Amino acid sequence: MTNKTPETTSTNDVITQLRNQIIESIYDRKGYAVTLLDLSEIEGAAASEFIICQGNSPTQVSAIADNIREELLEKLGRKPFNYDGYRNSEWIVIDYGDILVHVFRKDVREHYNLEDLWSDAVVTTLPDRD
């Protein structure tokens, strides 16, 4: 027997749907090194999840971020609350409330190393796709 209320189940389903569409949108533009950070048990975290990925150039970083925003709007009717980083397209962050998406250029990702910064999070590394 489960203790989940219908509201909890519904919220979890929405987050799962959002997460899955974000991941597909990343792979659609050849994003790679996709990592999920579950921050739900960390008090004071900015979101319950981070999705982190990377591209090889500012152009690819922008293309990945654009695709995420376009696909979520088209397929789920979801607009981000905010986004930032398009000026230099080295690190673009997209805020979907419960999920923050970080799209990095490789060297910038290594410099900021969010996975170590949030070392208390449960980390899941997804396999790259061709």
C-alpha positions as CSV (number, residue, x, y, z in Angstrom):
1,M,0.0,0.0,0.0
2,T,1.2,3.5,-0.8
3,N,0.8,6.7,1.2
4,K,0.9,9.0,-1.7
5,T,-2.0,11.4,-2.1
6,P,-3.4,12.1,-5.6
7,E,-1.7,15.5,-5.5
8,T,1.7,14.0,-4.7
9,T,1.3,11.4,-7.5
10,S,0.2,14.1,-9.9
11,T,3.1,16.3,-9.1
12,N,5.6,13.4,-9.4
13,D,4.1,12.5,-12.7
14,V,4.5,16.1,-14.0
15,I,8.1,16.2,-12.8
16,T,8.9,12.9,-14.4
17,Q,7.3,14.0,-17.7
18,L,9.2,17.3,-17.6
19,R,12.5,15.5,-16.8
20,N,12.0,13.0,-19.6
21,Q,11.2,15.7,-22.2
22,I,14.2,17.8,-21.1
23,I,16.5,14.8,-21.5
24,E,15.1,13.9,-24.9
25,S,15.5,17.6,-26.0
26,I,19.2,17.5,-24.9
27,Y,19.9,14.4,-26.9
28,D,18.0,15.7,-29.9
29,R,20.7,18.4,-30.3
30,K,23.6,16.0,-29.5
31,G,24.1,17.2,-26.0
32,Y,26.1,14.8,-23.9
33,A,27.4,14.0,-20.4
34,V,23.9,14.3,-19.0
35,T,23.8,14.2,-15.2
36,L,20.8,14.3,-12.9
37,L,21.2,15.7,-9.4
38,D,18.4,14.9,-6.9
39,L,18.4,17.8,-4.4
40,S,15.0,17.0,-2.9
41,E,16.5,16.0,0.4
42,I,18.8,19.0,0.7
43,E,17.3,21.8,2.7
44,G,17.6,25.2,1.1
45,A,18.3,23.9,-2.4
46,A,17.1,26.1,-5.3
47,A,15.2,23.2,-6.9
48,S,14.5,19.6,-6.3
49,E,16.5,18.6,-9.3
50,F,19.3,19.8,-11.5
51,I,19.8,18.4,-15.0
52,I,23.3,19.2,-16.2
53,C,24.6,18.6,-19.7
54,Q,27.2,20.0,-22.1
55,G,27.8,21.0,-25.7
56,N,31.1,21.5,-27.6
57,S,30.6,25.2,-28.6
58,P,28.5,28.3,-27.7
59,T,26.4,27.6,-30.8
60,Q,25.6,24.1,-29.6
61,V,25.0,25.2,-26.1
62,S,22.4,27.7,-27.4
63,A,20.9,25.1,-29.7
64,I,20.4,22.7,-26.8
65,A,18.9,25.3,-24.6
66,D,16.6,26.6,-27.4
67,N,15.5,23.0,-28.2
68,I,14.6,22.4,-24.5
69,R,12.5,25.5,-24.3
70,E,10.8,24.9,-27.7
71,E,10.0,21.2,-27.1
72,L,8.7,21.8,-23.6
73,L,6.4,24.5,-24.8
74,E,5.2,22.5,-27.8
75,K,4.8,19.1,-26.2
76,L,3.9,20.0,-22.6
77,G,2.7,23.6,-22.8
78,R,5.4,24.6,-20.3
79,K,7.3,27.9,-20.4
80,P,10.3,28.4,-18.1
81,F,10.0,30.8,-15.2
82,N,13.3,32.3,-16.3
83,Y,16.5,31.6,-18.2
84,D,19.9,33.3,-18.5
85,G,23.3,32.9,-20.1
86,Y,22.6,33.4,-23.8
87,R,24.9,36.4,-24.0
88,N,28.0,34.3,-24.2
89,S,26.3,30.8,-24.3
90,E,28.9,29.2,-22.1
91,W,26.5,28.3,-19.3
92,I,22.7,28.7,-19.9
93,V,20.4,27.9,-17.0
94,I,16.7,27.3,-17.5
95,D,14.3,27.4,-14.6
96,Y,11.3,25.2,-14.6
97,G,10.6,25.5,-10.9
98,D,11.2,22.0,-9.5
99,I,13.9,21.5,-12.2
100,L,16.8,23.7,-13.1
101,V,18.5,22.8,-16.4
102,H,22.2,23.8,-16.8
103,V,23.7,23.6,-20.3
104,F,27.4,24.1,-20.2
105,R,30.4,24.3,-22.6
106,K,32.7,21.6,-21.4
107,D,35.5,23.7,-19.9
108,V,33.0,25.9,-18.1
109,R,31.3,22.9,-16.6
110,E,34.6,21.6,-15.4
111,H,35.4,25.0,-13.8
112,Y,32.2,25.3,-11.9
113,N,31.8,21.6,-11.1
114,L,28.2,21.7,-9.8
115,E,28.4,18.0,-9.1
116,D,31.0,18.6,-6.4
117,L,29.4,21.8,-5.2
118,W,26.2,19.8,-4.6
119,S,28.0,16.6,-3.4
120,D,25.2,15.8,-0.9
121,A,22.8,15.2,-3.9
122,V,22.0,11.8,-5.3
123,V,23.9,11.8,-8.7
124,T,22.8,9.8,-11.7
125,T,24.9,9.9,-14.8
126,L,23.1,9.0,-18.0
127,P,24.8,7.2,-20.9
128,D,25.6,9.3,-24.0
129,R,23.8,8.7,-27.2
130,D,25.2,8.6,-30.7
